[in-house]
Amino acid sequence: MPEIRVEALLSDRENRLELELVAGAQGLDNRICIARIQKPGLALAGFTSQVRKHRVQILGSTEMEYLSTLEPARREEAITRVFGLGVACFVVTKGLEVPAVFVEQADATRTPVLRTPLRSSVLIERISRFLEQSLALTERRHGVLVDVMEVGILLIGASGIGKSECAMDLVLRGHRLVADDMVQIRLLPPFNLMGRGEDLIRYHMEIRGVGILNVRELFGITAIRDEKEVEVVIELVAWEEGADYDRLGFDEKTYAILGVEVPYLRIPVGPGRNISSVVEVAARNHLLKRMGHNSAIHLKERLDRILEESAG
């Protein structure tokens, strides 16, 4: 199961969480394993059975005002109770003052208490996005990911079949490279497969006979893209005489990645075939299908009507 440490919340800058550590520094290595956050209002009132470990707990003005209405002994009891549940950390929103008993319990139980000037609704949106991205299921696939007319196409196939050469030709046509050789794919809610390149080799491409190329330096920033959703998988296979290849497109095949079925095409590579043009046409056809127009099905329907009229 993917997990991150609480200290990752403090180091994030992309999502503008604006967090500061108030107490409990010894627990910054506590694990966060669940992307969903919790608001422990009921737990403060005594109902603790639904509080889950390894989740971020958000304390807003409602929870803090409730605590202020309690007598000191009951307030300390309620706070001690929730700190004993083994949660990952607490985050106090709107820059609210943190009671001294929070600081004491944070240090005693190694449970970090963080604070942000953001409202609870804003923080929940931002921290949920950060956790969904950080805790997303991830796998690596050997292949090339390209952005062709805003369609993310993952090219797969045997080593040396021509995936990188096809991608380079697409870049020359004005399309964009996302990743070459190794593609890191994350599953984001609800069923989005987001692909990107490995940090070390990002923007680089290997062309046999030429060597390693930096696509960003060669063609500029418009020739690359950091991340793109995988919408179509195209497998390049060696042409075999007499092999059965799909010629009509009636049967739509899919390819499973992280449990998500993605449209799948199998394209034979042989002398005289311009594969980059075929991939480009496949992207255009996918856009048409996304708008509800399937050329193969519409042609079949026309043929069926003509045959029915002839029979009549």
C-alpha positions as CSV (number, residue, x, y, z in Angstrom):
1,M,0.0,0.0,0.0
2,P,1.4,3.4,-0.9
3,E,2.3,5.7,2.0
4,I,3.9,9.0,2.8
5,R,5.3,10.6,6.0
6,V,3.7,13.6,7.7
7,E,6.8,15.6,7.0
8,A,5.8,15.5,3.3
9,L,2.9,17.8,4.0
10,L,5.3,20.4,5.3
11,S,7.7,20.1,2.4
12,D,5.0,20.4,-0.3
13,R,4.9,23.7,-2.2
14,E,2.9,22.8,-5.3
15,N,-0.4,22.6,-3.6
16,R,0.1,25.7,-1.3
17,L,-0.9,24.0,1.9
18,E,0.8,26.8,3.9
19,L,1.5,24.5,6.9
20,E,3.6,25.1,9.9
21,L,4.6,22.7,12.7
22,V,3.2,23.7,16.1
23,A,4.2,20.6,18.2
24,G,4.9,16.9,18.0
25,A,8.1,17.1,15.8
26,Q,9.1,13.6,17.0
27,G,6.1,12.2,15.0
28,L,6.9,13.7,11.6
29,D,7.8,10.2,10.3
30,N,4.2,9.0,11.1
31,R,2.7,7.3,8.1
32,I,-0.3,8.6,6.1
33,C,-1.8,5.7,4.2
34,I,-5.3,7.0,3.3
35,A,-6.0,9.9,1.0
36,R,-9.4,10.8,2.7
37,I,-9.2,13.2,5.6
38,Q,-11.3,13.2,8.7
39,K,-12.8,15.9,11.0
40,P,-12.8,14.4,14.5
41,G,-15.8,16.4,15.9
42,L,-17.7,13.3,17.0
43,A,-14.5,11.8,18.5
44,L,-14.0,14.9,20.6
45,A,-17.6,14.3,21.9
46,G,-16.8,10.7,22.8
47,F,-17.7,8.7,19.7
48,T,-14.3,7.4,18.5
49,S,-15.1,4.1,16.8
50,Q,-15.0,5.6,13.3
51,V,-11.6,7.3,13.7
52,R,-9.0,5.7,11.4
53,K,-5.3,5.5,12.0
54,H,-2.9,6.8,9.4
55,R,-5.4,9.6,8.3
56,V,-5.0,13.4,8.5
57,Q,-7.4,14.9,11.1
58,I,-8.7,18.5,10.3
59,L,-9.7,20.7,13.2
60,G,-11.6,23.8,12.1
61,S,-13.5,26.6,14.0
62,T,-16.4,24.3,14.8
63,E,-14.3,21.8,16.6
64,M,-12.2,24.4,18.4
65,E,-15.3,26.3,19.5
66,Y,-16.8,23.2,20.8
67,L,-13.7,22.5,22.9
68,S,-13.9,26.1,24.3
69,T,-17.4,25.4,25.7
70,L,-16.2,22.5,27.8
71,E,-15.0,22.7,31.3
72,P,-11.2,22.5,31.6
73,A,-11.3,18.9,32.9
74,R,-13.6,17.7,30.2
75,R,-11.7,19.6,27.5
76,E,-8.5,18.0,28.6
77,E,-10.1,14.5,28.7
78,A,-11.6,15.0,25.2
79,I,-8.2,16.1,23.8
80,T,-6.3,13.3,25.5
81,R,-8.8,10.8,24.2
82,V,-8.4,11.7,20.5
83,F,-4.6,11.9,20.8
84,G,-4.6,8.4,22.1
85,L,-6.2,7.0,18.9
86,G,-2.9,6.9,17.0
87,V,-3.8,9.2,14.1
88,A,-1.2,10.5,11.7
89,C,-1.5,14.2,12.6
90,F,-3.8,17.0,13.3
91,V,-4.1,20.2,11.2
92,V,-5.7,23.3,12.8
93,T,-7.1,25.7,10.2
94,K,-7.8,29.5,10.0
95,G,-4.6,30.1,12.0
96,L,-6.6,29.4,15.2
97,E,-4.8,29.3,18.5
98,V,-3.7,25.9,19.6
99,P,-4.5,25.1,23.3
100,A,-1.5,24.2,25.6
101,V,-2.9,20.8,26.2
102,F,-2.7,20.1,22.5
103,V,1.0,20.9,22.6
104,E,1.5,18.6,25.6
105,Q,-0.4,15.7,24.1
106,A,1.4,16.1,20.7
107,D,4.8,15.8,22.3
108,A,3.7,13.0,24.7
109,T,2.1,10.8,21.9
110,R,4.5,11.8,19.0
111,T,1.5,13.1,17.1
112,P,2.3,16.3,15.0
113,V,0.0,19.3,15.2
114,L,0.2,21.5,12.2
115,R,-1.5,24.8,11.5
116,T,-2.5,26.7,8.4
117,P,-4.1,30.1,7.8
118,L,-6.4,28.6,5.2
119,R,-10.1,27.9,5.8
120,S,-11.1,24.3,6.3
121,S,-12.9,24.0,3.0
122,V,-9.9,25.4,1.1
123,L,-7.4,23.2,2.9
124,I,-9.5,20.1,2.5
125,E,-9.6,20.6,-1.2
126,R,-5.9,21.2,-1.5
127,I,-4.7,18.5,0.9
128,S,-7.0,15.9,-0.6
129,R,-5.6,16.6,-4.1
130,F,-2.0,16.3,-2.7
131,L,-2.8,13.0,-0.9
132,E,-4.6,11.5,-3.9
133,Q,-1.6,12.2,-6.0
134,S,1.0,11.1,-3.4
135,L,-0.9,7.9,-2.5
136,A,-2.1,6.9,-5.9
137,L,-1.4,3.3,-7.1
138,T,1.6,3.5,-9.4
139,E,3.2,1.1,-11.9
140,R,5.9,1.5,-14.6
141,R,5.5,0.4,-18.1
142,H,8.1,0.0,-20.8
143,G,7.0,2.2,-23.7
144,V,6.6,5.7,-25.1
145,L,3.9,8.2,-24.1
146,V,3.0,10.9,-26.6
147,D,0.4,13.7,-26.7
148,V,-1.1,13.6,-30.1
149,M,-3.8,16.3,-30.6
150,E,-4.6,16.2,-26.8
151,V,-4.9,12.4,-26.9
152,G,-2.5,10.6,-24.7
153,I,-1.2,7.6,-26.6
154,L,1.0,4.9,-25.0
155,L,3.1,3.1,-27.6
156,I,4.2,-0.4,-26.5
157,G,5.9,-3.3,-28.3
158,A,9.1,-5.3,-28.4
159,S,12.4,-3.6,-28.0
160,G,13.7,-2.2,-31.4
161,I,10.2,-2.3,-33.0
162,G,10.4,1.5,-33.6
163,K,8.5,3.1,-30.8
164,S,11.0,5.9,-30.2
165,E,11.4,6.6,-33.9
166,C,7.6,6.8,-34.3
167,A,7.5,9.3,-31.3
168,M,10.3,11.4,-32.9
169,D,8.4,11.6,-36.1
170,L,5.3,12.7,-34.2
171,V,7.3,15.4,-32.5
172,L,8.5,16.6,-35.9
173,R,4.8,16.9,-36.9
174,G,4.2,19.2,-34.0
175,H,3.0,16.7,-31.3
176,R,4.5,16.4,-27.8
177,L,6.6,13.8,-26.0
178,V,5.7,12.9,-22.5
179,A,8.0,9.9,-21.7
180,D,10.4,7.6,-23.6
181,D,11.5,4.1,-22.6
182,M,9.9,4.0,-19.1
183,V,6.5,5.5,-18.3
184,Q,5.4,6.0,-14.7
185,I,1.6,5.6,-14.6
186,R,-0.6,6.7,-11.6
187,L,-4.2,5.9,-11.0
188,L,-6.1,9.0,-9.9
189,P,-9.8,9.1,-8.9
190,P,-12.0,8.1,-10.4
191,F,-10.4,6.2,-13.3
192,N,-7.7,8.5,-14.6
193,L,-4.4,7.0,-15.7
194,M,-1.8,9.8,-15.6
195,G,1.6,9.0,-17.2
196,R,4.9,10.8,-16.9
197,G,8.6,10.2,-17.4
198,E,11.1,9.1,-14.9
199,D,12.9,12.2,-13.3
200,L,16.3,11.1,-14.4
201,I,15.5,10.6,-18.1
202,R,12.6,13.1,-18.5
203,Y,12.6,14.9,-21.9
204,H,15.2,12.5,-23.2
205,M,14.8,9.9,-26.0
206,E,17.0,7.2,-27.4
207,I,17.2,6.8,-31.1
208,R,19.3,3.8,-32.3
209,G,22.2,5.0,-34.5
210,V,22.0,8.5,-33.2
211,G,22.1,8.2,-29.4
212,I,20.5,10.0,-26.5
213,L,18.6,13.2,-27.4
214,N,17.2,16.0,-25.3
215,V,13.9,16.7,-27.0
216,R,13.3,19.9,-25.0
217,E,16.6,21.4,-26.0
218,L,16.3,20.3,-29.6
219,F,12.7,21.3,-30.3
220,G,11.8,23.7,-27.5
221,I,9.3,23.6,-24.6
222,T,6.3,23.1,-26.9
223,A,7.6,19.7,-27.9
224,I,7.3,18.2,-24.4
225,R,4.7,17.7,-21.8
226,D,5.3,16.7,-18.1
227,E,2.2,14.6,-17.7
228,K,-0.7,13.3,-19.8
229,E,-3.6,10.9,-19.3
230,V,-3.2,7.6,-21.0
231,E,-6.3,7.3,-23.2
232,V,-5.2,4.9,-25.9
233,V,-2.7,2.0,-26.0
234,I,-1.1,1.1,-29.3
235,E,1.0,-2.0,-29.6
236,L,3.5,-2.0,-32.5
237,V,4.1,-5.6,-33.7
238,A,6.3,-7.0,-36.5
239,W,4.4,-7.6,-39.7
240,E,3.8,-11.3,-40.4
241,E,2.5,-12.5,-43.7
242,G,-0.8,-14.3,-43.3
243,A,-1.3,-13.0,-39.7
244,D,-4.8,-11.9,-38.8
245,Y,-5.0,-8.1,-38.2
246,D,-8.1,-6.1,-37.5
247,R,-9.2,-4.5,-40.8
248,L,-12.7,-3.3,-39.9
249,G,-12.6,-2.0,-36.3
250,F,-16.0,-3.5,-35.3
251,D,-14.6,-5.2,-32.2
252,E,-13.2,-2.6,-29.8
253,K,-10.4,-4.2,-27.7
254,T,-9.1,-2.9,-24.4
255,Y,-5.8,-3.1,-22.5
256,A,-5.8,-3.2,-18.6
257,I,-3.6,-0.8,-16.7
258,L,-4.0,-0.7,-12.9
259,G,-7.5,-2.3,-13.3
260,V,-8.6,0.3,-15.8
261,E,-9.6,-0.8,-19.3
262,V,-8.1,1.5,-22.0
263,P,-8.9,1.3,-25.8
264,Y,-6.3,-0.9,-27.5
265,L,-5.0,-1.1,-31.0
266,R,-2.5,-3.5,-32.5
267,I,-0.6,-2.0,-35.5
268,P,1.7,-4.1,-37.6
269,V,5.0,-2.5,-38.6
270,G,6.4,-3.4,-42.0
271,P,8.3,-1.8,-44.9
272,G,6.5,1.1,-46.5
273,R,4.2,1.7,-43.6
274,N,4.3,5.2,-42.1
275,I,3.5,4.3,-38.5
276,S,3.5,7.9,-37.2
277,S,0.7,8.8,-39.7
278,V,-1.3,5.7,-38.6
279,V,-0.9,6.8,-35.0
280,E,-2.0,10.3,-35.8
281,V,-5.1,9.0,-37.6
282,A,-5.8,6.7,-34.7
283,A,-5.8,9.8,-32.4
284,R,-8.2,11.6,-34.7
285,N,-10.5,8.6,-34.8
286,H,-10.4,8.4,-31.0
287,L,-11.5,12.0,-30.8
288,L,-14.4,11.2,-33.2
289,K,-15.4,8.2,-31.0
290,R,-15.3,10.4,-28.0
291,M,-17.8,12.7,-29.7
292,G,-20.1,9.7,-30.4
293,H,-19.1,9.0,-34.0
294,N,-17.8,5.5,-34.8
295,S,-17.0,5.3,-38.5
296,A,-16.9,1.5,-38.6
297,I,-20.2,1.1,-36.8
298,H,-21.9,3.8,-38.9
299,L,-20.7,2.1,-42.2
300,K,-22.0,-1.3,-40.9
301,E,-25.4,0.3,-40.2
302,R,-25.6,1.8,-43.7
303,L,-24.7,-1.5,-45.2
304,D,-27.3,-3.3,-43.1
305,R,-30.0,-0.7,-44.2
306,I,-29.1,-1.2,-47.9
307,L,-29.2,-5.0,-47.6
308,E,-32.6,-4.7,-45.8
309,E,-34.0,-2.4,-48.5
310,S,-32.7,-4.7,-51.3
311,A,-34.2,-7.7,-49.6
312,G,-37.5,-5.8,-49.3
